Amino acid sequence: MKKALITGITGQDGSYLAELLLSKDYEVHGIIRRASTFNTERIDHIFVDFHDPGAKLFLHYGDLSDSEQISSIIYNVKPDEIYHLGAQSHVRVSFDIPEYTGNVTALGTVRILEAIRRSGLKIKFYQASSSEMFGSAKPPQNEDTLFQPRSPYACAKVYSYWLVNNYREGYNIFASNGILFNHESPRRGETFVTRKITRAIASILAKKQQYLHLGNLEAKRDWGFAPEYVEAMWKILQQEKPDNFVIGTGETHSVKEFVEKAFNYVGLDYNKYVKIDPKYFRPTEVEILIADTTKAQKILDWQPKITFKDLVKIMVDADMRMIGLKPIGEGDKILKEKFSNKWWQRD
């Protein structure tokens, strides 16, 4: 039985990845931060008490800012694969806390790679790189596009990206970068724009919210469905050789388009509810991102099933259900049609 260690297991991607690996009969270990309140709701449905003989999911307290903790966990678990998803991942927030973002998002990667190097173990390492690294680079962006980061978060991710390449070449570590473009789901954090939109729509329908405050509606992104992207992560570590891969849909849509489609889906005019608030604008903006996934299609045999329109409906339905409303149902129908063998257990 393979062992995998996931940083950021309580996040959107970490929770889906844990489910995927469990479905493939992995023993899964996750690193969580010790806090006064629990933040494990995304994985509670798959967690079995570790005293149970059938347990395959184990959680360990650790912090990406503490190299001793990270080294100890890796040494004790001895994983076959490490999926490094943990980070301060909110781009707008990174402008407010750039030092913390660098410490966790950039140096956290150093601490894990150093622990792998010093352990002498044959561990495959996956780095969650980001399309934000491309910044103002001309689209479409692929593995050969030069990075032009436009935020402290993106700069931290560029540091991690090149560190992975250096450890791969310098120490013969199986270390790969997955350069993932925006990917969303009903488990997306509520402060991220897509989830903020769909959650607000449900609240407006339930008469619990009057307006939705947003920033730049003209920013364009390549948006996909998170469960499909964690499958790409797994595929990247199953290759014979480590490498870097761009993962996305190859389409771009503006925040405004997402708003329009989401409100139209429930029969509302977004102009009556959306207000622009300057505090949500970034000091430096990334205008447009589009993935060129030619390499991933050819080598990984990976291609997304869920379209932009599908994604909007799936997320609105889920947030309507979450707030106690009957969903429109088209999103649920799409999931049943396109994922007859769905391996994740919620949403």
Sequence and secondary structure as in RCSB ss.txt:
>XXXX:A:sequence
MKKALITGITGQDGSYLAELLLSKDYEVHGIIRRASTFNTERIDHIFVDFHDPGAKLFLHYGDLSDSEQISSIIY
NVKPDEIYHLGAQSHVRVSFDIPEYTGNVTALGTVRILEAIRRSGLKIKFYQASSSEMFGSAKPPQNEDTLFQPR
SPYACAKVYSYWLVNNYREGYNIFASNGILFNHESPRRGETFVTRKITRAIASILAKKQQYLHLGNLEAKRDWGF
APEYVEAMWKILQQEKPDNFVIGTGETHSVKEFVEKAFNYVGLDYNKYVKIDPKYFRPTEVEILIADTTKAQKIL
DWQPKITFKDLVKIMVDADMRMIGLKPIGEGDKILKEKFSNKWWQRD
>XXXX:A:secstr
  EEEEETTTSHHHHHHHHHHHHTT EEEEEE   SS   TTTGGG   TTSTT  EEEEE  TT HHHHHHHHH
HH  SEEEE  S   HHHHHHSHHHHIIIIIHHHHHHHHHHHHHT   EEEEEEEGGGGTT  SSB TTS     
SHHHHHHHHHHHHHHHHHHHH   EEEEEE  EE TTS TTSHHHHHHHHHHHHHTTS   EEES S  EE  EE
HHHHHHHHHHHHTSSS  EEEE  S  EEHHHHHHHHHHHTT  GGGTEEE GGGS SS   B  B  HHIIIII
       HHHHHHHHHHHHHHHTT    SHHHHHHHHH TT      
